[in-house]
Amino acid sequence: GVLGIGVAAPLLLRPGPSFAQSFATGIGEQRALSLPDGSRVTLDANSALSVRFDAKARHVEMTHGRAYFEVARDAGLPFRVAVEKDVLTALGTAFSVELRDRRVSVTLMEGRLSVGRTDDAGHIVDITELAPLQKLVLSGADAAPRIRPVDAAHDLAWRDGRIYFDDEPLASAAARMNDYSATRIAVTGAAADIRVSGIFAAGQSEAFAEAVAAYYPVRLRRDDGALIIGPRG
């Protein structure tokens, strides 16, 4: 299941097998990470991952949140990202991974990427290969992967401080906005299932809630500093 992209790999000073480190961000915080192999990672707000290199592979485990990876090519040392039971394998590529509410989303920007699952014996099975500008979504342990094309500018808008919603349930959209602001948004009742679309500034929870209240059949109220969005009536 290891896929390459057909280019000569530059010589790299490989890190020792003892390298291991964990990284995390808080609400409204993003971090740019440089790994010892030359790979770069942008860690989104309210996210966490751990990195471990050994003699056979470069391992990353996503705990929660979202990250964008720019992988340094090394044909002899695959770069693997584990998310839940899903395993992504790359040799030199750029992609993003998001884990939210047991739902895994993988977007490939450049290169080639294989996505598989680990069985009970630890083998990688059910391998799917992504092409550039494709997004794969896995919504459950037994769910079949769904692949669709993506708009790179929209899918990576979070790196520039903007959050893009495309027909997303309001409850999910509010949870995303909560990653960037101490002002919490809560969605109640039937309002949770309303589908919303648009681009909003990260951290601007008040503006998001007011826009939703203006364009959708919901009511906005404030309660002890929190923004409560519920159905009208």
N, C-alpha and C positions, 0 to 999 in steps of 0.2 A: 503493500500500500504506500510505499514512498515514491513520490512523484517529483521529477526535476523539471527544469524549464529549458534545458538544452544549451546552457552557456557554460563556459569554462569558469570554474570556481577559483577565486583568488586565494592565495595562501593566507591563512589566518593563524594567529597565535591562539591556540585553543586553551581555554581556561581549565584549571585542574578539576578533577572530579569532586572536590570538596566544596565547590561553589554552590551556595544556597542562600536565598534571601527572599523575604516577603515584603510586599509593598501594599499600601492602602491609602485611600483619600477620604476626606470627610465631606460634609455637605458643602457644595459650592467650590470645591477644590479640585484642580486637575494637576497631574504631574507628568513631566516628560522624563523618561528613564532611558539611560544608555547601558546596555548589557555588555559584559566583557568580550563577547564575540563580535561586537560592532552592531548588533541589532538594536533597534530603537522601539520603545513602547510609549504610547500616550495613554495614560490611565485617566478615565473620566471620573467625574465626581461620584462619591459614595460607592467606590469600587475597591476590590482587593484581589490580588493574585500572588502566587509564590513561584519562584524560579529556581530550578536545580539543573546543573550541568553535570554529566558524567562522561565516561569514555565512549558511550554509544549514541547518545542523543542529548539534545537540549530540551528540557522539560519545563512547561509552564502549566500551572493549574489555576484556573479562574474560579474564585470563590463566589463572587457576585459582582454585578455591575457591568462595565463595558470598557474595552481597550482596543487600541489600534496598533497593529504590529507591522514594523518594517524590518523584514528578516534578512540578515546578512547571509549571503550564499556560502554554503559549505556542503559539497556533495556527500562527504563522508560523515556528516553530523546532522541528521535531520532535526527539524524544529517542530516539536509536538506540543499542542495545547489541549489539555484535558478540561472539559466542561461537563459536569454531571458524568454520564457514561459515554459521552461523545469525545472523539479524539480527532484533532485536526493535524495534518502532517504537511509541512512545507519545507522547501529547500531554499528558496529565495523569492520572496513575494511580499505583497502588502495586503493586509486584510483586517477587518474589525470583527470582534466577537462580543456578543452581549448575552448575559444570563439574567433573566428577570422572571420571577414567579415560575421557576422550573421550565421556562421557555427559552430555548437557545436560538439565537440568530447569528448567522455568519455571512459577512459580505466580503467578496473578493474584489480587490481593486486592480491588482497587477499580478502576473505570473500564473501559477497553477497551484491548486490546493485540493487535497483529498480529505473528506470527512467520513469517518466511520464510527462504529460503536464497539465497545469492549464487551465480549461475552463473559460468562461466568469463569472461564478458564484464563481470562486476561488477553485473549486474542482479539485483534481488530477485524471486525466483520461489517457487512452491509456498507461497503465503501462507495461513496458518491464523489465524483470529481466536479469541481466548479470551474467555470470559465470566468474571465474578467467581467466585472459589472454584473455578476449574478449574486443573488441572496438566497441562502438556504435557511429555512425555519423548521425547527423541531419543537413540537409543543407537548410532547409526552414520551415516556419511555417506549411505548409501542406504536407511536404515531409515525406514519410514513413521512419522509422529508418533503417539503414543498420548496420548489425553486422558482424564482421569478427575477426578471431584470430589475436593476436599480438605477437611480439617478445619483451619481457619485456626489454631486454638490449637496443634494438633500441628505443623503445617508451619512455624510461626514460633517454636516453643519454643526454638530455639537463641539467639534474641535475649534470652531470660531465663535463659540458662545451663543449659538442659535439652536433651537429645538424644532425639528420638523415633524409634524403629525400628518399621516395620510390615512384617513378613514379609521382612526384608532378609537377604541372605547374611551369615554371621558375619564373613567376611573384609572385606566392605564396612563393616559396623558397627564393626569394630575399627579400620579405617583412619580412620573419622570420629572415634572416641574419641582417636586419636593426634594429631588436630589441636589438642587442648586440654590435653595433658599431656606432660611430658618422660619419663614412664614409658611405655615403648613396649609395645604388645601385638602379638604375632605369632601368626598362626593357621596351623597346618600340616595337611597331608593332607586327608582327607575332611571334617574339621571346618570347612573353609572354606566349604562349601556348605550347612551347616545354617542354616535360616531362623530368625531371632530377631525378637521383638517386645518392646516395652516402652519406658519413659521412664527415662533415666538422667541423673545430674548431670554436666555437662561438667567434665572435669578429674579425675573420680573413676575412674580406670582400674582401680584395685585392686578397688573395689566392683563395677564392671561385670564384670570377669573372674571374680570369685567368684560373682556371681549367675548368670552363664552356666554355670559349672561345676556349680552346684547344680541347675539346671533342665534342662540339655541333656546329651546323652551325650558329654561331652568330659572331658578331664583337664587340669588347670591345674598348671603348674610354673613355678618362677622360675629364671632364668638370668642372672646378672650384672646384676641390676636390671630385666631385661625380664620380661614376663609371657608365657609360651608356652602357647597353648591348642591341644591336639591331640586326635585321636580316642582314645577309651578302648580299652584292650587292647594 
